[in-house]
Amino acid sequence: MATNSLQRDERAGSGAPDGERPPPRSVTGPHPGYDRYGRLDHYYYRCERCGLESTDAALTERCWRCDDDEEES
């Protein structure tokens, strides 16, 4: 029986060598931030790994607090 539905291969490559997976993205956002009157005031990003919140979009590239923790170990 023929159908019109497309089948997708969910095992698509990530571009990483076999057996290696990129680390999960731990920074989410932008999230809306509101002032005390409930008005949109700013957007912020949050590192889900350590909880750091920042309005600096550079957090999407890497979390500097997590990087500092790894260097101390």
PQR file with spaces between the fields and no chain letter, atoms N, CA, C, O and H, PARSE charges and radii, in Angstrom:
ATOM       1  N    MET     1       0.847   -1.176    0.000 -0.4000 1.5000
ATOM       2  CA   MET     1       0.000    0.000    0.000 -0.0000 2.0000
ATOM       3  C    MET     1       0.895    1.242    0.000  0.5500 1.7000
ATOM       4  O    MET     1       1.771    1.375    0.855 -0.5500 1.4000
ATOM       5  N    ALA     2       0.689    2.110   -0.912 -0.4000 1.5000
ATOM       6  CA   ALA     2       1.491    3.320   -1.040 -0.0000 2.0000
ATOM       7  C    ALA     2       0.892    4.441   -0.199  0.5500 1.7000
ATOM       8  O    ALA     2      -0.326    4.592   -0.102 -0.5500 1.4000
ATOM       9  H    ALA     2      -0.022    2.002   -1.607  0.4000 1.0000
ATOM      10  N    THR     3       1.784    5.222    0.407 -0.4000 1.5000
ATOM      11  CA   THR     3       1.326    6.376    1.183 -0.0000 2.0000
ATOM      12  C    THR     3       2.089    7.607    0.735  0.5500 1.7000
ATOM      13  O    THR     3       3.135    7.507    0.094 -0.5500 1.4000
ATOM      14  H    THR     3       2.774    5.099    0.328  0.4000 1.0000
ATOM      15  N    ASN     4       1.566    8.744    1.071 -0.4000 1.5000
ATOM      16  CA   ASN     4       2.209   10.007    0.725 -0.0000 2.0000
ATOM      17  C    ASN     4       3.093   10.536    1.847  0.5500 1.7000
ATOM      18  O    ASN     4       3.671   11.616    1.726 -0.5500 1.4000
ATOM      19  H    ASN     4       0.716    8.826    1.592  0.4000 1.0000
ATOM      20  N    SER     5       3.201    9.787    2.931 -0.4000 1.5000
ATOM      21  CA   SER     5       3.997   10.288    4.052 -0.0000 2.0000
ATOM      22  C    SER     5       5.481   10.073    3.786  0.5500 1.7000
ATOM      23  O    SER     5       5.891    9.051    3.237 -0.5500 1.4000
ATOM      24  H    SER     5       2.731    8.909    3.030  0.4000 1.0000
ATOM      25  N    LEU     6       6.264   11.047    4.182 -0.4000 1.5000
ATOM      26  CA   LEU     6       7.708   10.965    4.031 -0.0000 2.0000
ATOM      27  C    LEU     6       8.310   10.293    5.253  0.5500 1.7000
ATOM      28  O    LEU     6       7.859   10.503    6.379 -0.5500 1.4000
ATOM      29  H    LEU     6       5.931   11.878    4.629  0.4000 1.0000
ATOM      30  N    GLN     7       9.316    9.496    5.021 -0.4000 1.5000
ATOM      31  CA   GLN     7      10.024    8.871    6.129 -0.0000 2.0000
ATOM      32  C    GLN     7      11.375    9.543    6.260  0.5500 1.7000
ATOM      33  O    GLN     7      12.077    9.754    5.271 -0.5500 1.4000
ATOM      34  H    GLN     7       9.682    9.326    4.106  0.4000 1.0000
ATOM      35  N    ARG     8      11.731    9.875    7.485 -0.4000 1.5000
ATOM      36  CA   ARG     8      12.991   10.566    7.733 -0.0000 2.0000
ATOM      37  C    ARG     8      13.895    9.677    8.562  0.5500 1.7000
ATOM      38  O    ARG     8      13.435    8.966    9.455 -0.5500 1.4000
ATOM      39  H    ARG     8      11.161    9.704    8.289  0.4000 1.0000
ATOM      40  N    ASP     9      15.162    9.720    8.267 -0.4000 1.5000
ATOM      41  CA   ASP     9      16.135    9.000    9.064 -0.0000 2.0000
ATOM      42  C    ASP     9      16.526    9.892   10.236  0.5500 1.7000
ATOM      43  O    ASP     9      17.198   10.906   10.048 -0.5500 1.4000
ATOM      44  H    ASP     9      15.536   10.297    7.541  0.4000 1.0000
ATOM      45  N    GLU    10      16.110    9.523   11.439 -0.4000 1.5000
ATOM      46  CA   GLU    10      16.370   10.337   12.625 -0.0000 2.0000
ATOM      47  C    GLU    10      17.815   10.218   13.093  0.5500 1.7000
ATOM      48  O    GLU    10      18.223   10.917   14.021 -0.5500 1.4000
ATOM      49  H    GLU    10      15.563    8.699   11.592  0.4000 1.0000
ATOM      50  N    ARG    11      18.589    9.351   12.467 -0.4000 1.5000
ATOM      51  CA   ARG    11      19.974    9.172   12.870 -0.0000 2.0000
ATOM      52  C    ARG    11      20.909   10.045   12.051  0.5500 1.7000
ATOM      53  O    ARG    11      22.054    9.662   11.809 -0.5500 1.4000
ATOM      54  H    ARG    11      18.258    8.783   11.713  0.4000 1.0000
ATOM      55  N    ALA    12      20.460   11.175   11.633 -0.4000 1.5000
ATOM      56  CA   ALA    12      21.279   12.066   10.803 -0.0000 2.0000
ATOM      57  C    ALA    12      22.554   12.444   11.541  0.5500 1.7000
ATOM      58  O    ALA    12      22.548   12.624   12.759 -0.5500 1.4000
ATOM      59  H    ALA    12      19.530   11.486   11.830  0.4000 1.0000
ATOM      60  N    GLY    13      23.633   12.561   10.804 -0.4000 1.5000
ATOM      61  CA   GLY    13      24.936   12.858   11.407 -0.0000 2.0000
ATOM      62  C    GLY    13      25.005   14.256   11.982  0.5500 1.7000
ATOM      63  O    GLY    13      24.349   15.177   11.495 -0.5500 1.4000
ATOM      64  H    GLY    13      23.639   12.414    9.815  0.4000 1.0000
ATOM      65  N    SER    14      25.801   14.400   13.018 -0.4000 1.5000
ATOM      66  CA   SER    14      25.959   15.706   13.658 -0.0000 2.0000
ATOM      67  C    SER    14      27.211   16.423   13.184  0.5500 1.7000
ATOM      68  O    SER    14      27.493   17.543   13.608 -0.5500 1.4000
ATOM      69  H    SER    14      26.334   13.652   13.413  0.4000 1.0000
ATOM      70  N    GLY    15      27.968   15.766   12.292 -0.4000 1.5000
ATOM      71  CA   GLY    15      29.200   16.374   11.831 -0.0000 2.0000
ATOM      72  C    GLY    15      30.390   16.006   12.696  0.5500 1.7000
ATOM      73  O    GLY    15      31.528   16.314   12.340 -0.5500 1.4000
ATOM      74  H    GLY    15      27.738   14.855   11.947  0.4000 1.0000
ATOM      75  N    ALA    16      30.150   15.353   13.827 -0.4000 1.5000
ATOM      76  CA   ALA    16      31.230   14.924   14.716 -0.0000 2.0000
ATOM      77  C    ALA    16      31.716   13.552   14.275  0.5500 1.7000
ATOM      78  O    ALA    16      30.947   12.790   13.689 -0.5500 1.4000
ATOM      79  H    ALA    16      29.225   15.103   14.116  0.4000 1.0000
ATOM      80  N    PRO    17      32.979   13.220   14.542 -0.5600 1.5000
ATOM      81  CA   PRO    17      33.480   11.886   14.197  0.2800 2.0000
ATOM      82  C    PRO    17      32.644   10.798   14.863  0.5500 1.7000
ATOM      83  O    PRO    17      32.012   11.034   15.892 -0.5500 1.4000
ATOM      84  N    ASP    18      32.644    9.612   14.273 -0.4000 1.5000
ATOM      85  CA   ASP    18      31.862    8.501   14.817 -0.0000 2.0000
ATOM      86  C    ASP    18      32.218    8.258   16.278  0.5500 1.7000
ATOM      87  O    ASP    18      33.389    8.277   16.658 -0.5500 1.4000
ATOM      88  H    ASP    18      33.157    9.420   13.437  0.4000 1.0000
ATOM      89  N    GLY    19      31.197    8.030   17.084 -0.4000 1.5000
ATOM      90  CA   GLY    19      31.404    7.758   18.495 -0.0000 2.0000
ATOM      91  C    GLY    19      31.504    9.004   19.351  0.5500 1.7000
ATOM      92  O    GLY    19      31.484    8.902   20.577 -0.5500 1.4000
ATOM      93  H    GLY    19      30.246    8.014   16.775  0.4000 1.0000
ATOM      94  N    GLU    20      31.611   10.166   18.749 -0.4000 1.5000
ATOM      95  CA   GLU    20      31.691   11.413   19.514 -0.0000 2.0000
ATOM      96  C    GLU    20      30.437   12.229   19.270  0.5500 1.7000
ATOM      97  O    GLU    20      29.991   12.383   18.133 -0.5500 1.4000
ATOM      98  H    GLU    20      31.627   10.249   17.753  0.4000 1.0000
ATOM      99  N    ARG    21      29.882   12.742   20.337 -0.4000 1.5000
ATOM     100  CA   ARG    21      28.722   13.617   20.222 -0.0000 2.0000
ATOM     101  C    ARG    21      29.097   14.967   20.798  0.5500 1.7000
ATOM     102  O    ARG    21      29.838   15.046   21.778 -0.5500 1.4000
ATOM     103  H    ARG    21      30.245   12.616   21.261  0.4000 1.0000
ATOM     104  N    PRO    22      28.588   16.028   20.195 -0.5600 1.5000
ATOM     105  CA   PRO    22      28.876   17.347   20.767  0.2800 2.0000
ATOM     106  C    PRO    22      28.224   17.467   22.137  0.5500 1.7000
ATOM     107  O    PRO    22      27.189   16.844   22.370 -0.5500 1.4000
ATOM     108  N    PRO    23      28.799   18.252   23.057 -0.5600 1.5000
ATOM     109  CA   PRO    23      28.189   18.411   24.375  0.2800 2.0000
ATOM     110  C    PRO    23      26.821   19.071   24.240  0.5500 1.7000
ATOM     111  O    PRO    23      26.624   19.911   23.362 -0.5500 1.4000
ATOM     112  N    PRO    24      25.875   18.700   25.098 -0.5600 1.5000
ATOM     113  CA   PRO    24      24.549   19.311   25.001  0.2800 2.0000
ATOM     114  C    PRO    24      24.621   20.804   25.279  0.5500 1.7000
ATOM     115  O    PRO    24      25.407   21.259   26.110 -0.5500 1.4000
ATOM     116  N    ARG    25      23.807   21.541   24.584 -0.4000 1.5000
ATOM     117  CA   ARG    25      23.783   22.991   24.785 -0.0000 2.0000
ATOM     118  C    ARG    25      23.140   23.276   26.133  0.5500 1.7000
ATOM     119  O    ARG    25      22.024   22.835   26.405 -0.5500 1.4000
ATOM     120  H    ARG    25      23.168   21.171   23.909  0.4000 1.0000
ATOM     121  N    SER    26      23.842   24.004   26.958 -0.4000 1.5000
ATOM     122  CA   SER    26      23.335   24.234   28.298 -0.0000 2.0000
ATOM     123  C    SER    26      22.848   25.660   28.515  0.5500 1.7000
ATOM     124  O    SER    26      22.394   25.992   29.610 -0.5500 1.4000
ATOM     125  H    SER    26      24.749   24.362   26.736  0.4000 1.0000
ATOM     126  N    VAL    27      22.931   26.510   27.494 -0.4000 1.5000
ATOM     127  CA   VAL    27      22.491   27.901   27.632 -0.0000 2.0000
ATOM     128  C    VAL    27      21.172   28.072   26.892  0.5500 1.7000
ATOM     129  O    VAL    27      21.064   27.734   25.713 -0.5500 1.4000
ATOM     130  H    VAL    27      23.299   26.241   26.605  0.4000 1.0000
ATOM     131  N    THR    28      20.180   28.592   27.582 -0.4000 1.5000
ATOM     132  CA   THR    28      18.870   28.815   26.974 -0.0000 2.0000
ATOM     133  C    THR    28      18.577   30.303   26.923  0.5500 1.7000
ATOM     134  O    THR    28      19.154   31.096   27.666 -0.5500 1.4000
ATOM     135  H    THR    28      20.267   28.866   28.540  0.4000 1.0000
ATOM     136  N    GLY    29      17.682   30.657   26.044 -0.4000 1.5000
ATOM     137  CA   GLY    29      17.291   32.057   25.946 -0.0000 2.0000
ATOM     138  C    GLY    29      17.256   32.511   24.512  0.5500 1.7000
ATOM     139  O    GLY    29      17.588   31.728   23.622 -0.5500 1.4000
ATOM     140  H    GLY    29      17.213   30.012   25.440  0.4000 1.0000
ATOM     141  N    PRO    30      16.884   33.699   24.255 -0.5600 1.5000
ATOM     142  CA   PRO    30      16.633   34.749   25.242  0.2800 2.0000
ATOM     143  C    PRO    30      15.280   34.582   25.939  0.5500 1.7000
ATOM     144  O    PRO    30      14.281   34.207   25.325 -0.5500 1.4000
ATOM     145  N    HIS    31      15.284   34.871   27.233 -0.4000 1.5000
ATOM     146  CA   HIS    31      14.075   34.853   28.047 -0.0000 2.0000
ATOM     147  C    HIS    31      13.687   36.304   28.330  0.5500 1.7000
ATOM     148  O    HIS    31      14.563   37.138   28.557 -0.5500 1.4000
ATOM     149  H    HIS    31      16.096   35.175   27.732  0.4000 1.0000
ATOM     150  N    PRO    32      12.392   36.618   28.322 -0.5600 1.5000
ATOM     151  CA   PRO    32      11.987   38.001   28.619  0.2800 2.0000
ATOM     152  C    PRO    32      12.115   38.305   30.111  0.5500 1.7000
ATOM     153  O    PRO    32      11.790   37.471   30.957 -0.5500 1.4000
ATOM     154  N    GLY    33      12.589   39.498   30.416 -0.4000 1.5000
ATOM     155  CA   GLY    33      12.669   39.976   31.794 -0.0000 2.0000
ATOM     156  C    GLY    33      11.756   41.186   31.946  0.5500 1.7000
ATOM     157  O    GLY    33      11.689   42.035   31.057 -0.5500 1.4000
ATOM     158  H    GLY    33      12.852   40.175   29.729  0.4000 1.0000
ATOM     159  N    TYR    34      11.058   41.260   33.067 -0.4000 1.5000
ATOM     160  CA   TYR    34      10.062   42.315   33.264 -0.0000 2.0000
ATOM     161  C    TYR    34      10.431   43.205   34.442  0.5500 1.7000
ATOM     162  O    TYR    34      11.096   42.766   35.380 -0.5500 1.4000
ATOM     163  H    TYR    34      11.112   40.570   33.789  0.4000 1.0000
ATOM     164  N    ASP    35       9.994   44.463   34.385 -0.4000 1.5000
ATOM     165  CA   ASP    35      10.216   45.366   35.507 -0.0000 2.0000
ATOM     166  C    ASP    35       9.115   45.157   36.544  0.5500 1.7000
ATOM     167  O    ASP    35       8.255   44.294   36.370 -0.5500 1.4000
ATOM     168  H    ASP    35       9.455   44.820   33.623  0.4000 1.0000
ATOM     169  N    ARG    36       9.137   45.936   37.611 -0.4000 1.5000
ATOM     170  CA   ARG    36       8.179   45.723   38.698 -0.0000 2.0000
ATOM     171  C    ARG    36       6.734   46.031   38.309  0.5500 1.7000
ATOM     172  O    ARG    36       5.803   45.662   39.024 -0.5500 1.4000
ATOM     173  H    ARG    36       9.836   46.638   37.752  0.4000 1.0000
ATOM     174  N    TYR    37       6.552   46.705   37.179 -0.4000 1.5000
ATOM     175  CA   TYR    37       5.199   47.025   36.724 -0.0000 2.0000
ATOM     176  C    TYR    37       4.684   46.019   35.702  0.5500 1.7000
ATOM     177  O    TYR    37       3.585   46.177   35.170 -0.5500 1.4000
ATOM     178  H    TYR    37       7.309   47.005   36.598  0.4000 1.0000
ATOM     179  N    GLY    38       5.471   44.992   35.431 -0.4000 1.5000
ATOM     180  CA   GLY    38       5.052   43.950   34.503 -0.0000 2.0000
ATOM     181  C    GLY    38       5.326   44.258   33.045  0.5500 1.7000
ATOM     182  O    GLY    38       4.838   43.558   32.158 -0.5500 1.4000
ATOM     183  H    GLY    38       6.363   44.863   35.863  0.4000 1.0000
ATOM     184  N    ARG    39       6.101   45.298   32.791 -0.4000 1.5000
ATOM     185  CA   ARG    39       6.434   45.656   31.411 -0.0000 2.0000
ATOM     186  C    ARG    39       7.728   44.977   30.995  0.5500 1.7000
ATOM     187  O    ARG    39       8.643   44.809   31.802 -0.5500 1.4000
ATOM     188  H    ARG    39       6.497   45.867   33.512  0.4000 1.0000
ATOM     189  N    LEU    40       7.794   44.588   29.728 -0.4000 1.5000
ATOM     190  CA   LEU    40       9.012   43.982   29.202 -0.0000 2.0000
ATOM     191  C    LEU    40      10.156   44.974   29.344  0.5500 1.7000
ATOM     192  O    LEU    40      10.066   46.110   28.880 -0.5500 1.4000
ATOM     193  H    LEU    40       7.050   44.724   29.073  0.4000 1.0000
ATOM     194  N    ASP    41      11.228   44.539   29.987 -0.4000 1.5000
ATOM     195  CA   ASP    41      12.342   45.434   30.277 -0.0000 2.0000
ATOM     196  C    ASP    41      13.626   45.010   29.567  0.5500 1.7000
ATOM     197  O    ASP    41      14.385   45.861   29.103 -0.5500 1.4000
ATOM     198  H    ASP    41      11.301   43.616   30.364  0.4000 1.0000
ATOM     199  N    HIS    42      13.871   43.717   29.478 -0.4000 1.5000
ATOM     200  CA   HIS    42      15.113   43.217   28.894 -0.0000 2.0000
ATOM     201  C    HIS    42      14.958   41.743   28.535  0.5500 1.7000
ATOM     202  O    HIS    42      13.952   41.113   28.862 -0.5500 1.4000
ATOM     203  H    HIS    42      13.254   43.026   29.854  0.4000 1.0000
ATOM     204  N    TYR    43      15.958   41.210   27.867 -0.4000 1.5000
ATOM     205  CA   TYR    43      16.038   39.779   27.592 -0.0000 2.0000
ATOM     206  C    TYR    43      17.310   39.253   28.243  0.5500 1.7000
ATOM     207  O    TYR    43      18.326   39.947   28.286 -0.5500 1.4000
ATOM     208  H    TYR    43      16.776   41.722   27.602  0.4000 1.0000
ATOM     209  N    TYR    44      17.250   38.031   28.747 -0.4000 1.5000
ATOM     210  CA   TYR    44      18.424   37.452   29.385 -0.0000 2.0000
ATOM     211  C    TYR    44      18.614   36.006   28.944  0.5500 1.7000
ATOM     212  O    TYR    44      17.694   35.371   28.427 -0.5500 1.4000
ATOM     213  H    TYR    44      16.425   37.468   28.712  0.4000 1.0000
ATOM     214  N    TYR    45      19.811   35.507   29.157 -0.4000 1.5000
ATOM     215  CA   TYR    45      20.195   34.137   28.824 -0.0000 2.0000
ATOM     216  C    TYR    45      20.533   33.421   30.126  0.5500 1.7000
ATOM     217  O    TYR    45      21.017   34.042   31.072 -0.5500 1.4000
ATOM     218  H    TYR    45      20.558   36.022   29.577  0.4000 1.0000
ATOM     219  N    ARG    46      20.277   32.102   30.176 -0.4000 1.5000
ATOM     220  CA   ARG    46      20.511   31.341   31.399 -0.0000 2.0000
ATOM     221  C    ARG    46      21.312   30.078   31.089  0.5500 1.7000
ATOM     222  O    ARG    46      20.982   29.335   30.165 -0.5500 1.4000
ATOM     223  H    ARG    46      19.884   31.597   29.408  0.4000 1.0000
ATOM     224  N    CYS    47      22.364   29.846   31.869 -0.4000 1.5000
ATOM     225  CA   CYS    47      23.125   28.600   31.783 -0.0000 2.0000
ATOM     226  C    CYS    47      22.403   27.587   32.664  0.5500 1.7000
ATOM     227  O    CYS    47      22.299   27.779   33.875 -0.5500 1.4000
ATOM     228  H    CYS    47      22.632   30.450   32.619  0.4000 1.0000
ATOM     229  N    GLU    48      21.909   26.518   32.064 -0.4000 1.5000
ATOM     230  CA   GLU    48      21.170   25.510   32.812 -0.0000 2.0000
ATOM     231  C    GLU    48      22.094   24.674   33.688  0.5500 1.7000
ATOM     232  O    GLU    48      21.643   24.027   34.633 -0.5500 1.4000
ATOM     233  H    GLU    48      21.994   26.362   31.080  0.4000 1.0000
ATOM     234  N    ARG    49      23.365   24.688   33.379 -0.4000 1.5000
ATOM     235  CA   ARG    49      24.324   23.887   34.140 -0.0000 2.0000
ATOM     236  C    ARG    49      24.643   24.515   35.497  0.5500 1.7000
ATOM     237  O    ARG    49      24.636   23.821   36.513 -0.5500 1.4000
ATOM     238  H    ARG    49      23.731   25.214   32.612  0.4000 1.0000
ATOM     239  N    CYS    50      24.923   25.828   35.523 -0.4000 1.5000
ATOM     240  CA   CYS    50      25.323   26.472   36.780 -0.0000 2.0000
ATOM     241  C    CYS    50      24.325   27.520   37.275  0.5500 1.7000
ATOM     242  O    CYS    50      24.434   27.978   38.413 -0.5500 1.4000
ATOM     243  H    CYS    50      24.928   26.392   34.696  0.4000 1.0000
ATOM     244  N    GLY    51      23.359   27.906   36.446 -0.4000 1.5000
ATOM     245  CA   GLY    51      22.350   28.867   36.876 -0.0000 2.0000
ATOM     246  C    GLY    51      22.672   30.323   36.596  0.5500 1.7000
ATOM     247  O    GLY    51      21.883   31.200   36.945 -0.5500 1.4000
ATOM     248  H    GLY    51      23.270   27.535   35.521  0.4000 1.0000
ATOM     249  N    LEU    52      23.815   30.605   35.974 -0.4000 1.5000
ATOM     250  CA   LEU    52      24.194   31.983   35.668 -0.0000 2.0000
ATOM     251  C    LEU    52      23.176   32.605   34.712  0.5500 1.7000
ATOM     252  O    LEU    52      22.812   31.998   33.705 -0.5500 1.4000
ATOM     253  H    LEU    52      24.456   29.893   35.690  0.4000 1.0000
ATOM     254  N    GLU    53      22.723   33.810   35.030 -0.4000 1.5000
ATOM     255  CA   GLU    53      21.835   34.569   34.155 -0.0000 2.0000
ATOM     256  C    GLU    53      22.539   35.858   33.766  0.5500 1.7000
ATOM     257  O    GLU    53      23.148   36.520   34.606 -0.5500 1.4000
ATOM     258  H    GLU    53      23.019   34.303   35.848  0.4000 1.0000
ATOM     259  N    SER    54      22.454   36.215   32.475 -0.4000 1.5000
ATOM     260  CA   SER    54      23.129   37.414   31.989 -0.0000 2.0000
ATOM     261  C    SER    54      22.371   37.986   30.806  0.5500 1.7000
ATOM     262  O    SER    54      21.739   37.256   30.042 -0.5500 1.4000
ATOM     263  H    SER    54      21.960   35.677   31.792  0.4000 1.0000
ATOM     264  N    THR    55      22.442   39.302   30.666 -0.4000 1.5000
ATOM     265  CA   THR    55      21.863   39.948   29.488 -0.0000 2.0000
ATOM     266  C    THR    55      22.856   39.960   28.338  0.5500 1.7000
ATOM     267  O    THR    55      22.510   40.369   27.230 -0.5500 1.4000
ATOM     268  H    THR    55      22.955   39.895   31.286  0.4000 1.0000
ATOM     269  N    ASP    56      24.080   39.520   28.584 -0.4000 1.5000
ATOM     270  CA   ASP    56      25.132   39.481   27.569 -0.0000 2.0000
ATOM     271  C    ASP    56      24.922   38.266   26.666  0.5500 1.7000
ATOM     272  O    ASP    56      24.965   37.128   27.133 -0.5500 1.4000
ATOM     273  H    ASP    56      24.361   39.189   29.485  0.4000 1.0000
ATOM     274  N    ALA    57      24.696   38.507   25.376 -0.4000 1.5000
ATOM     275  CA   ALA    57      24.452   37.421   24.428 -0.0000 2.0000
ATOM     276  C    ALA    57      25.684   36.549   24.212  0.5500 1.7000
ATOM     277  O    ALA    57      25.571   35.474   23.622 -0.5500 1.4000
ATOM     278  H    ALA    57      24.662   39.431   24.996  0.4000 1.0000
ATOM     279  N    ALA    58      26.849   36.980   24.671 -0.4000 1.5000
ATOM     280  CA   ALA    58      28.057   36.154   24.557 -0.0000 2.0000
ATOM     281  C    ALA    58      27.922   34.865   25.361  0.5500 1.7000
ATOM     282  O    ALA    58      28.667   33.913   25.129 -0.5500 1.4000
ATOM     283  H    ALA    58      26.940   37.853   25.150  0.4000 1.0000
ATOM     284  N    LEU    59      26.995   34.824   26.291 -0.4000 1.5000
ATOM     285  CA   LEU    59      26.756   33.613   27.068 -0.0000 2.0000
ATOM     286  C    LEU    59      26.309   32.462   26.173  0.5500 1.7000
ATOM     287  O    LEU    59      26.490   31.298   26.530 -0.5500 1.4000
ATOM     288  H    LEU    59      26.390   35.598   26.480  0.4000 1.0000
ATOM     289  N    THR    60      25.728   32.770   25.018 -0.4000 1.5000
ATOM     290  CA   THR    60      25.297   31.702   24.108 -0.0000 2.0000
ATOM     291  C    THR    60      26.485   30.961   23.513  0.5500 1.7000
ATOM     292  O    THR    60      26.348   29.803   23.119 -0.5500 1.4000
ATOM     293  H    THR    60      25.581   33.715   24.728  0.4000 1.0000
ATOM     294  N    GLU    61      27.646   31.602   23.440 -0.4000 1.5000
ATOM     295  CA   GLU    61      28.847   30.955   22.906 -0.0000 2.0000
ATOM     296  C    GLU    61      29.461   30.013   23.932  0.5500 1.7000
ATOM     297  O    GLU    61      29.842   28.890   23.602 -0.5500 1.4000
ATOM     298  H    GLU    61      27.757   32.543   23.761  0.4000 1.0000
ATOM     299  N    ARG    62      29.555   30.468   25.166 -0.4000 1.5000
ATOM     300  CA   ARG    62      30.125   29.662   26.247 -0.0000 2.0000
ATOM     301  C    ARG    62      29.771   30.318   27.572  0.5500 1.7000
ATOM     302  O    ARG    62      29.558   31.528   27.645 -0.5500 1.4000
ATOM     303  H    ARG    62      29.246   31.381   25.434  0.4000 1.0000
ATOM     304  N    CYS    63      29.713   29.511   28.606 -0.4000 1.5000
ATOM     305  CA   CYS    63      29.442   30.033   29.948 -0.0000 2.0000
ATOM     306  C    CYS    63      30.771   30.234   30.654  0.5500 1.7000
ATOM     307  O    CYS    63      31.495   29.268   30.898 -0.5500 1.4000
ATOM     308  H    CYS    63      29.887   28.528   28.547  0.4000 1.0000
ATOM     309  N    TRP    64      31.099   31.467   30.983 -0.4000 1.5000
ATOM     310  CA   TRP    64      32.390   31.754   31.594 -0.0000 2.0000
ATOM     311  C    TRP    64      32.476   31.229   33.018  0.5500 1.7000
ATOM     312  O    TRP    64      33.576   30.937   33.486 -0.5500 1.4000
ATOM     313  H    TRP    64      30.512   32.251   30.785  0.4000 1.0000
ATOM     314  N    ARG    65      31.364   31.098   33.724 -0.4000 1.5000
ATOM     315  CA   ARG    65      31.415   30.528   35.073 -0.0000 2.0000
ATOM     316  C    ARG    65      31.733   29.030   35.005  0.5500 1.7000
ATOM     317  O    ARG    65      32.536   28.536   35.796 -0.5500 1.4000
ATOM     318  H    ARG    65      30.470   31.336   33.344  0.4000 1.0000
ATOM     319  N    CYS    66      31.120   28.314   34.080 -0.4000 1.5000
ATOM     320  CA   CYS    66      31.415   26.884   33.919 -0.0000 2.0000
ATOM     321  C    CYS    66      32.851   26.687   33.448  0.5500 1.7000
ATOM     322  O    CYS    66      33.512   25.737   33.869 -0.5500 1.4000
ATOM     323  H    CYS    66      30.467   28.715   33.438  0.4000 1.0000
ATOM     324  N    ASP    67      33.343   27.570   32.582 -0.4000 1.5000
ATOM     325  CA   ASP    67      34.732   27.487   32.128 -0.0000 2.0000
ATOM     326  C    ASP    67      35.691   27.662   33.299  0.5500 1.7000
ATOM     327  O    ASP    67      36.702   26.965   33.374 -0.5500 1.4000
ATOM     328  H    ASP    67      32.806   28.341   32.241  0.4000 1.0000
ATOM     329  N    ASP    68      35.389   28.589   34.221 -0.4000 1.5000
ATOM     330  CA   ASP    68      36.238   28.804   35.395 -0.0000 2.0000
ATOM     331  C    ASP    68      36.240   27.573   36.292  0.5500 1.7000
ATOM     332  O    ASP    68      37.283   27.208   36.834 -0.5500 1.4000
ATOM     333  H    ASP    68      34.567   29.156   34.159  0.4000 1.0000
ATOM     334  N    ASP    69      35.078   26.923   36.458 -0.4000 1.5000
ATOM     335  CA   ASP    69      34.989   25.719   37.283 -0.0000 2.0000
ATOM     336  C    ASP    69      35.829   24.591   36.706  0.5500 1.7000
ATOM     337  O    ASP    69      36.465   23.848   37.454 -0.5500 1.4000
ATOM     338  H    ASP    69      34.231   27.219   36.017  0.4000 1.0000
ATOM     339  N    GLU    70      35.839   24.455   35.381 -0.4000 1.5000
ATOM     340  CA   GLU    70      36.608   23.393   34.741 -0.0000 2.0000
ATOM     341  C    GLU    70      38.105   23.640   34.881  0.5500 1.7000
ATOM     342  O    GLU    70      38.870   22.687   35.023 -0.5500 1.4000
ATOM     343  H    GLU    70      35.322   25.058   34.774  0.4000 1.0000
ATOM     344  N    GLU    71      38.540   24.901   34.843 -0.4000 1.5000
ATOM     345  CA   GLU    71      39.960   25.226   34.969 -0.0000 2.0000
ATOM     346  C    GLU    71      40.471   24.955   36.377  0.5500 1.7000
ATOM     347  O    GLU    71      41.623   24.554   36.545 -0.5500 1.4000
ATOM     348  H    GLU    71      37.918   25.675   34.728  0.4000 1.0000
ATOM     349  N    GLU    72      39.630   25.167   37.396 -0.4000 1.5000
ATOM     350  CA   GLU    72      40.034   24.946   38.781 -0.0000 2.0000
ATOM     351  C    GLU    72      40.159   23.467   39.103  0.5500 1.7000
ATOM     352  O    GLU    72      40.906   23.099   40.010 -0.5500 1.4000
ATOM     353  H    GLU    72      38.695   25.492   37.259  0.4000 1.0000
ATOM     354  N    SER    73      39.449   22.614   38.385 -0.4000 1.5000
ATOM     355  CA   SER    73      39.466   21.167   38.670 -0.0000 2.0000
ATOM     356  C    SER    73      40.765   20.524   38.283  0.5500 1.7000
ATOM     357  O    SER    73      40.934   19.317   38.459 -0.5500 1.4000
ATOM     358  H    SER    73      38.842   22.913   37.648  0.4000 1.0000
